[in-house]
Amino acid sequence: MSEQNNRGIIREINGPIVTITLPGVRNGEQVKIGERGLYGEVITLRGDNAVVQAYESTEGVRPGEPAEALGWPLSVELGPGLLGSIFDGVQRPLEEIFEGHGDHIPRGLSLPALDREKSWHFVPEESLERGTHLESGIRLGTVQETETVEHRVLVPPDRAGELVELAPEGDYTLEDTIGRVRTPDGRTRKLKLYHRWPVRNARPYVKRDHGVAPLITGQRILDTFFPLLKGGKGAVPGPFGAGKTVVQQQIARWSNADIVIYVGCGERGNELVDILETFPTLQDPYSGRKLMERTLLVANTSNMPVVAREASIYVGMTMAEYYRDQGYDVVMLADSTSRWAEALREVSGRLGQMPVEEGYPAYLASRLAAVYERAGRVETGGCDKGSVTLIGAVSPPGGDFSEPVTAHTKEIIQTFWALSKELADARHYPAIDWTGSFSEHVSTAGKWWHKEIDPDWEARRGEALALLARDAELLRIVNLVGPEALSSAQRWELEGAALIKDGVLQQSALDEVDTFSSPEKQFLLLDMALTVYEKGAELIELGVPVQELTDLPLLAKARRAKQVYDSTQTEQLLELMEEFNQSFDKIRTEYAKFEEHAQ
C-alpha cells in the first residue's frame, strides 16, 4: 500500500467501533485512529468504508480526525524474552509501561513487546551448512532464555528456503541478523532471533498426534478422577465464589508442563493483582528456581477496553503455539472465556448484528470451537512433539450451566471440571462436583497410570466413583426419612464415601503438605480409603456393629494422612495401611472369639 492511499478519515464513532473512510485497506489490518494514534483492527469492509474495533477507549476522538493503515494484521513478537514477562491484551509490556508512565497506560502508546537492547548468546546448529534447504520450524540454534528454559530459534513459517548464511556463536540483539535464506521466489530474506505472527492465524505444524500422557496437576480430584491429557481441552465452569481462579492458579503452579501461560481475560483487577504479586515469588517445584522462569502472564482486567479483552485469548494462544513449535508441552489457562464471549457480544451488538440466545452472536459456538481447536499435541516442522493444553474458566451467571457459553464449551472440550456452589459453601475445596464432571481421557490416562504408578488405578477409580454415586442416593433417603431407615451396610457406605470425600477429594491449596500430591501419593490415599471401606464392609457382614467401626480412631488417621505425609513419604503411607489392616484383623479375631464363646 502506497503512502498516498494508506491514510483516511474518521466518519463515525460508536464506543469501541469506529467507521473510517480508507480505500484499499484490508480486512483484519491494523490501523491507527485519530490524532492520539489509537490502535484498532478492521473487522468489516463496506466499500471504501472500514469498520474498526479499537483496542483503547475512543473517548475524546471526533469524526474528521485522521486514520492510518499500518499494512499488517494484529501480530505478536515471538522470540527470547517472552518468559517472565507480563503483557496486556495486545502484548504491550506492562512492567516497562509502569516504569515509564505509572499506573495507567497512555492511549496510543506503542512499545515493542521484546527488549531490543538486550543481548542473547546464540549457539547455531552444527549440522546446518550453506545450501541446506530449510523448512518452516527447523532449528537454527539455541538461546538460553532463562535458567530453566532453552529457547530454540526456529525458521519462521514464511522464511523457508535455501540457507545462504548462518551467524557464528556469539551475542546478538533481537534486531541483529543471524542468518539469510533464499526463498523459492529468489528473494534473500534475513533471519533474526525473533519474528512476528498474526494472532488470528493458527501456526502451521506437520500433523496432529494423539495425547499419550496426562497433565499432572498435583490435585487429586483432577488427576485421579477426571484426568486431562497434555494437548487436551478442558473447562472449569462455576459460579462466583466457587474457586475457579484458585483451581487455575494451582494448575499453573504445580502442573508438569514445560511452559505456563496465564491469560487473565476480563477478570476483576484484585484477582489479577494477586496473581501478579504472588507468581514472581513462587518456586518452581520441578527445577527449584523461580516459577516465572517458565511462565508468562497476559493481564487484561475488566476495566480495560473490551476489544483488547477479545484479542487477549488469541495473543496468549499464539505465544503458546510458538513454544509448542519448539517441542515443549505448554499449558494455557484462560480466565475466563465467559468475559471473552461478553466482549464478542458487545462488539456484535454495536455492529447491529442479529443476536441469538441471551444476546450472544450467532457465531459464538464457532468462535469458541476455533479457539479450542488450536490446542492439541502435534508433530512440529523440526520433527519434535509439542503440545498446547487449553483450560478455560467459564463463569455462568447464577451458576446456570445451561447458558450458551457453558453449553457450547461442554460440547467442544474433553474434560469438564464442574464447580459446585454447595460444595464451596460447605468449605469443601476444590469444589469440583464429582457427579457433574467428566473426562474422555480415562482409558488413555489409565495406560500411563498402569505403567508408571499401579495397574489397579482405573479399577480403583471406578470403585470410588460407584461408592460416591451410591452415597448420593443414600443421602436422598436420609434427607427424606432419616438415617434410621438405613441398614448397617448402608450406613457404612456413607462412612466410606465420607472418607473418600474428606481424605482424598478435599485438598487445601493453603496447606504446605497438602497443596500438591504426587501421583504415587494420590493412588495410595485412594487405595487406603477404599481398603478401609472394604475391610469394614466385611466385618459388617460378619455382624460387627457399625457403631463400633465408626468410632475407630483409624478413620480420623485416614482422613488426616493427606496432611501428615508429603509426596515423598510413600513408605510411611504403606506402613499406615498395614497398621489399618492389622486393626481390622484384630477386630475380626476378637469378634470370632466372642461368637464362639456365645455359642
N, C-alpha and C positions, 0 to 999 in steps of 0.2 A: 504494500500500500504506500503510495507516494505521500510526501509531506503535504501536498495540496488537499488531498481528499481524506486525511485521517483526522480532520477537525470538523466539529459540528456545533450544534447549539441546543440547549435545553428547551423543550416545548412544554412539558407538564410534569408536575411532581405530586405523587400520591404516597406519602410516607416513604418507605424504602424503594418504591417503584418509581422510576424516572423515565419519561419518554424523551428521546433526543432525536434530532434530525442529523443523520450521519451516513451519507451514501457510501456504499462499499463495505461497511462494517459486517463482520461475520457473526453468526450465531455462536455463543459461547465465548466470544472475545472479551478480554478485559478492557475497560475504559476508565478514564479519569473524568470526574464530573465536577463542573463548577469551578469557581475561582480558588476554592480551597483544595481542589485536586482530590476529591473523594474517590475511592476505588469502587468499582462495580463490575458487573458481568452481564453481557447481553443474553437475555433469555427468550426473546421473541423478536422477529423482524416483520414489519408491516410496511412494505415498500421501502422508501428512504428513511422511514422512522424505525428506531430500535427501542425496545422496551428493556430497561436495565434494572437489575436489582443491586442496590447499593449496600456495601458491607458496613457502612457507617451511617450515623444519623444525618439525615438531609435537612435538619433544622437550619434555617437561615439561607438556604440555597434558593435562588429565584430563577424563574423562566427567563431565557435570554442569555444566561451565562454560558460560557463555552464548554464543550465536551471534546474529549480526545480519545481516539482508538489507539491501543498500545500494540496491537499486532499479534498478541498471543493469548491463549486461554488462561484461566486461573491455574497456576502451577506452583509446585513446591521445589525448593532446593534440596537435593539429595547428595550427601557427602559426609565426610568426617566432621564431627562437631555436633551432630544431632543429639546424641545420648547425653543425658544430664541436663538438657535444656528444657525451658518452659516457654511454650508458644501460645499465641492467641488463636482464634478460629481460622485465620488466614495466614498462619505461620509467621507472624511478627514476633521477635524475641522479647518476651515481657521483662526479663531482667535488665536488658540493655535499655528498654524504654523507661523503666523505673529509674535507672541511674541518670538518664539524660533529661527526663521530663516529669518525674514524680509519679504520683498515684494514678493519674488519668492519661489515657492515650490520646494525644492530639489528633484531631481529624485530618486526614490527608497524609499522615505520616507514612513514609516508606523507608524501611530499613531492611538490609539483607538478613536473611534468616541465619546464615552461617558467617562466622568471623573471617573476614578477608585478610586480616593481618597475621593470624596465627600460622606458624609453620608446622608441617606434619612430616614425619620421617617415612618416606615411601621406599618400599622394597619391591622391585619388579620381579615378575615371574621369570625364572631362569630358562624355562622351556620355550619362551616366546622369542622368535628370531624375525629379522626383517623379511618381509614377503609372506609371513604366515597369514592365512585367512582367518579373520576374527569374526565370530558370530556374536550376536547380542548375548550378554550375560557371561562371556568368557572373562576369567580373572586376569587382570593386568598386573596386579601386585597387591600388596597389603600395607595398611597403616594401623598402628596400634592406637585405636581411638580412645580407649580407656584401659586401665589395668586389667579389666575383666574381659573386654570385647576387642577382638581383632577385626578391623574394618577391611573388607575385601573390595578393592576397587575394580569395578566391572566395566565392560564395554557397554555404553548406553544403547538402548533399543534402536536409536536412529543413527548409530555410528558403525554399523557392521561394514567390513571391507578388508582390504589388504593392509597389513601393518607396514608403515613406512619408517617409523622411528619410535623408540621407547626409551624414556629417560633412565639414566643410571640411578642406583640407590643414592638417596640424599634427602635433604629437607626442602620442601616445596610448600608454597601457599596455595590456596584454592584456585587462584587465578593463573598460576604458572602452568605452562604446557608440559604435560608428562609424556605425550606421545602424539603421533599423527597417523591417520589411516586414509587410504584412498578408497572412497566409496564406489559402488558399481557405476555411478553416473560420471566417474572420472574426477570428481572433486576431491581435494585433500582437506580433511577435517581435523581439527585439533581435539585432543583428549585432555581433560583436566581431572582433578580429584573429585569434582562434583559435576552434576548436570541437573537440568530441570525436567519435570514431568507434569503433564496436565492431570489434575487430581480426579477428574471425572472419567478418565480412561484407565481401565484396568491394565496393569503392567503385564506384558506377554510372558509366557512360560512354554515349555516344551509339551508337557502333558500333565493332566491331573493324576493323582495317585490316591489310593485308599489309606485312611488313617490306620495305624498299627499299634500305637501306644497311647494310653490315657494321659491327659494332663493332670499331673498330681498337684493338688492344691493344699494338701495338709488338712483339709476339712472333711471330717468323716462322712457326713451325710452326702457330700458331693462325690468324693472318690469311691466310697464303698457302695453307696446305694444308687446314685444317679451319675455315673461317670460320663465325662466328656473327653473325646479323643483330641489329640493335637491335630489341628486342622479342622476341627468341628465348629458347629454353630450352636450357641447356647443363648438362653434368655433368663433373666432374673426379674419376673414381674412381681409387684407387690404394692400395697397401699402405702400412704405416708406413714412413716414411723415403724415400718416392719423390718428395716435393716438392710435395704438394697445396697446402700453405699458401703456399709461395713463389710458385707459379703464380697463386694468387688475389691475393696482395699485388701482384704485377706488374700484374695486370689492374686492380686498384684504383688503382694509382699512374699507369698510363700510358694507360688507355682514354680514348677521346674522348667519353665520356658527360658529360652536364652535372652529374649528381649521382651520388655513390657512397655506397652503404650497405653496410657490412660487418657481418655478424652472426656473431659467434663463439659457436656453439651447442654447448656441451658439450666444447669442446676443452681441451687442457691449459693450465694457467694461464701457464706460461712462454712459450707461443706467443702468447697474447693480450697478455701484458705487453710482448713485443717489438713488437707492432703498436701498442699504446697509447703506447709510448715513441717509436717511430720516425715514425708518421704525423704528429704535430704538428710535426715538424722538416722534413718533406719539402716541396719546392717543386712547385707545380703547373706541369707543363711547358707548358701552354697559356696560362695567364694570368701566370706568373712570380711569383704570390703563394703564400701558404700553401695546401697541398693540403687542409687541414682546412676551408677556407672553402667547399668544395663536398662535404664528406664528413661523415657521422655514423656512429658506431660503436655497436653493441649487443653488450655483453660478458656472456656467461653461461658461466662456466667449468665444468669437470667436477665441481668440489666444491660448486657452487651447487645449490639444490633442483632436483630432476629435473623437476618440473611447470613451473617457470619456464623451463626449457630448452625444453619443448614450446611454451610461449607465445611465446618469443622470435622464432621464424620469422614468426609472424603479426604481431607488433609491427613487425618490420622491413618486411614486405611492405606493411602499411597505410601506413607513412610513405613507402614508395616510390610507392605509388599516389597519395598526396597530391601529391607533386612531379610525377608523371606528369600529373595533372589540370591542373597549371599550364602544361603544354606542354613539359615538359623530358624529355630522354632520361635515364633512371635505370638504373644497373646495380646489382643487389643480389647480394652474394656471401654464400652460406650455408655456413659451415664448422663442422660438417658435418651433412648430412641424416641420416647414419647415427646420430649421437648423438641427434638429434631422434626418429628411429624407435625408438631404445632407450628413450627416455622414454615413448613410446606403449606399448611392450612392458611396461614396469614397471607403469604405471598399469593396463593391461589385466589383468595378472596379479593385481594386488591386488583388482581388481573381480571376479575369478573367471571372466572370460570365456574361452571355449574358444580355446586357441592353435592356430595352424596351423604353417606351416613355420618352423623354428628359433625357435619360441615367440612369433613376432610375431602380432598380432591379425589377424583375417580382413579388417579394413578398412584394412590398411596401404596397399595399392595405390590405393584410392580416396582416402585422405587425401593421399598423395603427389601424385596427379593433381590434386586440388583445389588444392593449394598451387602447383604449376607452372602450372596453368591461369590463375592470376591475373597471370602475366606476359603481355606482348603489346604491340602497338602499337595505339593506339585514337584515335578522334576524341572529344575531350572536350566537355563541355557548353558551353564557351566557343568551340567550333569550332577549337580548336588541335589539333595532333597531338602526342601524347606517348607514351612507351614505358617499359616496365619489362622489362629483360633480367635473367633469373634464372639464376645459375650456382651450382649446388650441388656441394660437395665430398662424395664418398662414400668411406667408409673400410671396405672389405670385409675381414673377418677373414682374415688369411693371404693377402690379395690374390686371394681367390676371387670372380671376377666373376659366378659363378652364384648367389651368396647372394641372399636376397629383395630387399633394399633396392636393390642394384645392378641386379638383373634387372628389377625393376619400373620403376626410373628409366630404364633403357635403352629401355623401350617407350614412355615418355612424351616424352622430350626429343628435340631435333632435331640437337644437336651433342654428340658424345661424345669427350672427350679422355682416352683411357685411359693411365694412367701405368704404367710398367714398372719392376719392381724390378731386372731385369737391366740396363736402361739406367742406372738410378741407381747401381747397384754399379760400372758402368763409368765413372762420373763424366760421363755424357752428360746434360746438363740444358738445357732442361726435358726430363724423362724421359718424354715422350709417345710412345707406341708408334704409329708410322705405319701399322702393319698392323692394329691393333685399334681405331683411332679412325675416326670417320666424321662427315660433315656433310651434312645435307639442304639446305643453303643455297648450294651451289656455283653453281648456274645463276643465282640471283638476285644473289649476290655478284659473279659474273662480269660482269654488266651494269654494275655500279659500277666494277669494275676496268677494263673495256673503255673506259668513258667517261673515268675520272679518271686512269688510270695507263698501261695498254697493252692493245691489242686482243688480244695473244697470251697474256694471263695464263692463261686456262683451259687452252689447249693446252699451254703450258709446264709448268703444274702437273701435267697428266695425264702428260706425258712423264717428269717426275721421279718420280712415284709408280710408273709402269711400270718404270723403271730400278731403283727400290728393291725392287719385287716380284721382279724377275729376280735381284737381288743376294741376296735371302733364299734363293732356290732354289740359286744357285751356292754359297753358304756351306754349305748342307747337303751338297753334293757334296764340297767341300773337307774338311769335317769327317769324311767317310766314307773318302775315298781320297787326299786331299792335293791341293795346288794343281797338281801336275804333270799331273793329268788334264784340266786346263782348256786351251782354246786361247788364243791371244794375244788374240783379240777378247773372250773371256770374262773373261780377266784384266784387260783394260782396262775392262770393265763394272764389275768390282769396284772398280777405282780411281775410276771416275766416280761410283759410288754413295757411296764413302767421301768424295769431295769434297763431295757434297750433304749428307751427314750432318755433316761437320766444318765446312764453310763456310757452310751455310745453316741446318740444323735445330738444331745446337748453339748455344746462346746463353747468355751469362753474365749473371745478374742483378746481379753484383757489379762488372762492368766498366763504367766510366763511359761508354764509347763504345758498347759492345755491348748494354747493358741495354735500350735502346729502338731500334727500327728502323722508320723511316717506310715507308709502302707503296712509295715510289719506290725506296728502298734495298733493300727486300725483293725486288722484282722484278729489279733489276739484279744482285743476288747470285745469284739463282736462274738468271737468263739466262746469267750468266758461267759458273757451274758446268756448265750443260748445253752451252754453246758449247765449253768446253774438252773435254768428253767427246766431242762430235760431231766436232770437228776432229781429235782424236786417233784416233777410230774410222776416219775417212777415211784417215789415214796408216797405220793398221794394215792396211787393205785393200790399200794400195799395197806393203805388205811391210816397213814400218819396224818394227824390233824393239820389242816392248812395253817392254823394259827401258830403252831409250833415252828413251821417253816418261815412264816413271815416275820417272826420275832428273832430269827437268827442274825447275829452280828455280821456274818459274812456278806449279807445283802448290802449293808452300808459300805463294807470294804470294797465290794464290786463297783458300787456307784462312784466311790472316791478314787478308784485306781487310775482313772484318766488324768487326775490332777496330782497324784502322788508319784507316778512313774513317767519319766520323759521317754522320748522315742529311742533312746539308746539303751534303756533298761528292760529289754525284752526278756532277759533271763529271769529278772525279778518277777515279771508278769507270769512267766511259766511256773515259777515257784508258787506264786499266789494261786494259780489254777490248781496245782497239786494239793495245796492246803484245802481248797474248797472240796476237791474230790474226797480227801480223807475225812472231812467233816460230814459229808453226806454218807460215806461208807460207815462211819461211826453211828450215825442215826439209824441206818438200815440194820446194823448189827444189834443195837440196843432194842430196836422195835421187834426184831425177830425173837430175841430172848424174852421180851415182855409177852409176846403172843404165845410162845412155847410155855411160859410159866402160867399164863391164864388158862391154857388148855389142861 
